[in-house]
Amino acid sequence: MKQKSAIIIGAGIVGLATARALASRGYQVTVFERSEEPVGASIRNFGMIWPIGQPSGVQLDQAMLSRSIWKEICTEAGIWHSEKGSLHLAYHPDELMVMEEFTEAESKHRNCRLLTPEQIVNITGAAQQQGLLGGLWSGSEMIVEARTAIKAVAGYLAEKFKVEFHYNTAISAVNHPYVSSGKRSWQADEIFICSGVDFETLYPETFLKASITKCKIQMMRLAAQPDKWEIGPSLCGGLSMIHYSSFKTSSSLPGLKERYQKEYPAYIKWGIHVMVSQNGNSELTIGDSHEYGLTHDPFDKVFINKLILDYLKTFATFKDDTLIQSWNGTYAKMTNGDSSFITTPESGVTVINGMGGAGMTLSFGMTERYFETR
């Protein structure tokens, strides 16, 4: 029986997850990446695998499956990863109330619990203690260093599954079973377009008809902490609870959001919520903001970075807060509430897109479930 073949366009996290799902099912997989290495949204993030942000049901299932696949790959390939979970910190009674309601509703689905200020001090020295009322701890969250992990996953797939990668190869046309880059062409039984919002150049009509937009985020990195000092779990302020849909199970969330709209109007306007993760070099990644639209200016807004840093100080303190990098990234976001976008613009061609900033968290699980059921 002839081995099935697949071409994947895009070597970011969605492309890699698709490659893994197909290769593990016996496909001969070839991946094309327009750049010398991935430089898009897949490396411009916290490196968070973040089940706490996904609502119970299909998305939480995908997130937890992704986490197990990430763990398997990181262990086999020797990729640095941290499994210290997450901690949302409360400094106001309404924040603590949302956390209490979340825990009551979700603890049967998740490894999470409320912590007292004393318990928080025992697991992190980075929490701002003044005014601290408590926190929501979750043990499911995992961190990788996205800038190196994405490339390392590609190497793992090439070695274990013989996935073939072609870098510096921009696919300019698709006409199943062929893809072409200039005068060169390749063919496969199935073609998958996983190149972020770039699919609009290959199927512009499909893009225009989709309920999809683009989101620009701004992020920063702080210096490596002295003596490899660790913050423990990734830390979040209360604003994160109005950003992630998982917290909608709390009946107190609308009231909390109403207060934030009055006290933090600029944060709401620019989609800012603040989190911090730590990589294997003890550097701290912080962010982020969310600007939506089909076209974004390519420059960072200094006032947004200042807003992020100011709010960060309300719940976290570090040994060294020297800013060493600032950047922005863009990803596809569904406007209809869906967590992904999968469509077939022509026979034999599938677009997988629209992960909405949760690519690191959902991609492995989403593609695994997709190929299980199709």
N, C-alpha and C positions, 0 to 999 in steps of 0.2 A: 504494500500500500504506500502510495506516494506521500511523503511528509508535507504537511500543509505549510505554507509560507505566509509571513506577514511583514509589512513595512509600517514603521511607526515614524511619524514626523514630530520631532521634538524630544529632547533628552532631559527635560525637566522632570519633576517628581511624577506628574501624570503619565508622561511617556515611559518612564522607568517602571512604574507600577503596571502599566499595560504590557510592557515587554516581559516582566516577570510572570504575570498571569498567563500570557500566551506561551512563553517558553516552557513553563512548568507543565503545560498541557501538550507538549510535544511539537509546537510550532518551530519552524526555522525563522528567527526574528532578525530583522535588520532595522537599525535606528538611524535616522538622519537628523543632524543638528546643524543649524545655520552658522553657529559660532564655533570658535576653537574649543570652547567648553561652555556649559550652561552659565549664562550671566543674568538671567531674568529673575522672576519672582521666587523661583525655587531656592535661590541662594540669598535672597534679600529679605530674610525673615528671622524670627527668633530661634528657629530650629525646634519649635515646640510640637510635640505630638500631644494633643490637648483634648482628651475625652470630656473633661469637665465642662467644656463649652458646647457640647453637642446634646440636643434633646434626647430623652429616652426613646427607644424604638429603633428604627432603621439606622439613623445616623449614629447613635451611640454604639450600636452593634458594629457598624463599619469602622468607627474610631477604635474600638477595642480590638477588632481584628487587625487593623492597621498596626496598632501598637505591638501585637504579638509577632507580626511579620517584620516590623522594624527591629524588634528584639532578636529575632532569629538571624536576620541579615547582619546586624551589628556584631553579634556574637561570632558568627562564622567568618566574617570579613575583618574582624578586629577593628571595627569603627568605634570611636569614642562615643559613649552615651551615658546619660545620667538618669537615674530612676528615683529621684527624690520627691516627686509629686509637686503639688502646688498649694499655695496658701493665699486665700483672699482675706484681707484684713479689714476689721470694722472699727470705726472711730465715732460712729453715731448710732443711736438706738435703732433707727430705721434700717441702717445697713445690717446690723446684727439680726434684726427681725427677718429680713429677706434670707439670710443665711440659715436661721433656725427653721424657717418654713421649707427651704430647699432641702435641708438635711432630713426633715421629717418625711418629705415626699419622695426623696431620691435615695436614701441610704440603703433601701432594699435592692436598688439597681447598681449602686456604686460603692466603692471603698472610700467613704467620706465620713467626716464627723466634725462637730464643733469643738474648738479648743478655747480654753481660758487664756487670759494674758500670761499667766504663769507657765502654762504648757507651751505657748508660742515662744517664749524666751528660751525654753529648753531646746527648741529645734532650729531656731535661727537667731543670730545676733544682729540681723539686718533690719528687723522690724522697728519702726519708730514706736517707742514705748509710751511716750506721753499721750494720754488720752485713749490708749488702746483698750477696747472693750472685749475683744475676742476675735475669732477667725474661723474660717471654713477651710479645713485641710482635706485634701484628696490625694490618695496614693497612686493614682493611675497615670499621671502626667510624666512624660519622658522628654529629655532634651538631647538633640544631636547638634553638632556644629554644621549647619547647612552648607556653609561655604566649602567644606571638604567632604561632607557625607554624600552629597549628590554625586560627585565625581567618583567616590569610592564605591557607591552602589552600582554605578555603571561598570566599574572594573570587576565587581563581584558577579554581575550578570554575564559579562563576557567570559569570565573564567568558568563559572559553574554551568551555564546554559548555552555557552557558545554564541551568545548574542553578538551580532556584528554592528559596530558603530562607525558611522561616517561623519566626522566633524568638518567644519568649514564647508558644508554642503547645503546650500539653501534650495529647497524644493520650490520651483516656480510654477509648476503645473501638475495637476492630477487628472488622469484620464484612465480609470480602472481598465486593466490591471497594471497600468504604468504610472510611475511618477518620474518627473524629469527635472533636471537642474541644468539650464542651458541646453546644450546639445547632448548631454548624457542622460540616459534613462535606465530605470530598473523596473522590475515587475514582481508582483506577488499575488497570491490568492486573495488576500485581504489587506486593506490599507486603513490605518488609523491616524487621525490628525489630532495631536495632543500638544500643539505648540502655543498654548495660551491664546490670547486674543489675536495672534497672528493668523488664525484661520480665516479672518476676514479678507485676507489677500487672495486666498485660494477659492473660497466660496463666499463672495461678498453678498450675494442675495440671501444666502442662508443666514449670514450674520445679521443683516438688516431686519430680517423677519423674527429673529430670536429675541426673547425677553432678557437681553443681556446688555450690560454696560461695563465700564472700566473703573477701577478703583485705584487711586494713587495713595500710597502710604509714605510717611516719613518716620525714620528710625535713627537711632544713634548707638554708639558703643563707647563704654567707659573703660578706663585703663584696667589692666590686670591688677587684682588686689594683692597687696604686699603679703609675703610669706604664705601665698596660696590660700589666703583666708576665703572661706566659703560662706555663701548666704544660705545654703541648705535648699529648701524647695524654691521654685519660682514664685515670685511675689506679685500680688495684684492689689490695686486699690478698688474702692467701691464702684467706680465708674465701669469697671469690666462687667459688673453684673447686669448693667442695662445694655451692654453690647452683645453678650452671648445669649442665644435664644433658650438655652437650657434653663435659665433662671426664671422664665415665664411661668413656671409652676408655682411661683410664690405670689400670693394674693396681695402682698405689700409692695410688689415691684412698681406698680404705677405711681404710688405715692412717693417712692424713692426717686423715680424719674422726674416727677413734678418738682421736687426740691432741687434736684440737680439742674433742671432747666432754669430755675430762678437764680441759683448760686453760681452755676458754671455755664452760662449761655454760650461763651466762645468754645468751650469743650464740646458742647452738643452740636454747634454749628459745623465744626470741623471734624466731627466724629472721633474725638480723642478719648481713648481710655488708656490707662498706663499699667504696664507690666514690666517685669525685669527677669531675665534668665541669665545663667552663668555658664560659660563654656569650659572646656578642659584646660584652657590657659588662664583661667580665673578672671577673664574679661567679662564685663556685664553688657548685655544687649537690652536696650530699653526702647519703648515706643508704646503706641503708635497713633497715627491719625488716619482719617478715611475721607478722601475727596472723590465724589462720584461724577462721572461724565465721560463722553466719548473721546474728548481731547483734554489733555492736562499740560500745564506749563512744565518744562523739564527741570525747574529750579526748586530747591528747598525754600520753604518759608521760615525765616528765622524766628518769627513770633510763635509759630507752631512748636518748634523745638523748645522754645522757652516755656510755653505752657506745659509741655510734657515734663520738663525738668522741674518746674515749680510744683506740679502735682505729685511727682515722684517723692519729693522731700516731705510730703505730708504723711507718708507711710513707710518710707525706707531710708536708711542711712548706711553709708559705706565707709570703708577705710580710706579709699581713694576715689573721688568722683571726677577725676580728670577726663574730659571729653576727648576722645581720640579719632572718632569717625562719625560722619553723618551721611545719610543717603536716602534715596527714595526708590520705590518700586511700584509696578503696576500689574494688576491681575484682573481677570474677568470675573464679573459678579452678576448673578441672576437677579432680575428685578421682580420676579414673581414669587420669590420665597424658596425656590428649589435650591437644593444643595449641590446640584451638578447639571450639566447640559450634555445629553447624548442624543445624536441625531444621525441619520443616514442620508446625506445629500444626493448620493447616487448608489446604485447597486455595488456592493463590495467595498464601500468607503464609509467609515464611521468617524464622526467627530466626537471627542470626549473632552469636555471643557467645563468652565464655569464653576470651579470649586470654591470661589468666593473667599479666598484667603485661608481656607482650611485644607489646602492641598497636602501639606505634610501630615495632617491628622487623618484625612479621609481616603487618600488616593489608593493606598494598597488594599484597604478593605473594600472600597467601592468597586474597583476593577475586579477583585476576586469574586465578589458577589455577582457582578454583572456577567462574568464568563461562566459562573456556575449555573446561571438560570437562562441564558439566552439559547 
